[in-house]
Amino acid sequence: MECKCSITSGDECVCVHVDGEVTLPDAKRIAAAAHAAVQEHACRRILVDAREAVVRLSLLDLYELGESASRLMLGAVDGVALVVPAESLQPDRFFERVCQNRGLKLQVFTDLDEAVQWLKAA
């Protein structure tokens, strides 16, 4: 199933909806599109809703994506909330830690309402 991404901008954040099968090139493309939307709309928060996505990223892919996204977003955003299906949430939160260790304020959630509340406080 092909990866699809739609981006909308609201008053408080840029919303990215992702569905389909997500590979590393897809994830990097989505991060770049979200960054462009942040710049275009002068909004410094990103909500990524990937609850309908099937993530096909290895541990090495997650590391590479975390480094790439951090370089791209650092200084451009105040926070990124990523909502994933429960089965995609890693117990050690590896991707989240890679991003945070590079200075990016990113948190992974399985509940959309929790993600929105966190993002509002970011």
Residue pairs with C-beta under 8 A, 6 or more apart in sequence:
1 20
1 21
1 54
2 20
2 21
3 18
3 19
3 20
3 21
3 22
3 23
3 26
3 30
3 53
4 18
4 19
4 20
5 16
5 17
5 18
5 26
5 29
5 30
5 33
6 16
6 17
7 14
7 15
7 16
7 17
7 33
7 34
7 37
8 14
8 15
8 17
9 15
9 37
9 40
9 41
9 43
10 43
11 43
12 43
12 45
12 119
12 120
13 43
13 45
13 46
13 47
13 119
14 34
14 37
14 38
14 41
14 43
14 45
14 46
14 47
15 46
15 47
15 49
16 30
16 33
16 34
16 37
16 46
16 47
16 48
16 49
17 49
17 52
18 30
18 48
18 49
18 50
18 52
18 53
19 50
19 52
19 53
20 52
20 53
20 54
21 53
21 54
21 56
22 30
22 50
22 53
22 54
22 55
22 56
22 57
23 56
23 57
23 61
24 57
24 61
24 64
24 65
27 57
27 61
27 65
28 65
28 68
28 69
30 48
31 65
31 68
31 69
31 72
31 73
32 72
34 46
34 48
35 72
35 73
35 76
37 43
38 44
38 46
38 73
38 76
38 77
39 76
44 76
44 77
44 78
44 79
45 77
45 78
45 79
45 80
45 81
45 119
45 122
46 73
46 77
46 79
46 80
46 81
47 81
47 83
47 115
47 116
47 119
48 80
48 81
48 82
48 83
49 83
49 112
50 82
50 83
50 84
50 85
50 88
51 83
51 84
51 85
51 112
52 85
53 84
53 85
53 88
55 84
55 88
57 65
59 94
62 90
62 94
62 95
62 98
63 94
63 98
65 95
66 95
66 98
66 99
66 102
67 98
67 102
69 80
69 99
69 104
69 106
70 98
70 99
70 102
70 103
70 104
71 102
73 80
73 104
73 106
74 102
74 103
74 104
77 104
77 105
78 105
78 122
79 105
79 106
79 107
79 118
79 119
79 122
80 99
80 104
80 105
80 106
80 107
81 106
81 107
81 109
81 115
81 116
81 118
81 119
81 122
82 96
82 106
82 107
82 108
82 109
82 115
83 108
83 109
83 110
83 111
83 112
83 115
84 108
84 109
84 110
85 110
86 110
89 108
89 110
93 108
95 108
96 106
96 107
96 108
99 106
100 106
105 122
107 115
107 118
109 115
109 118
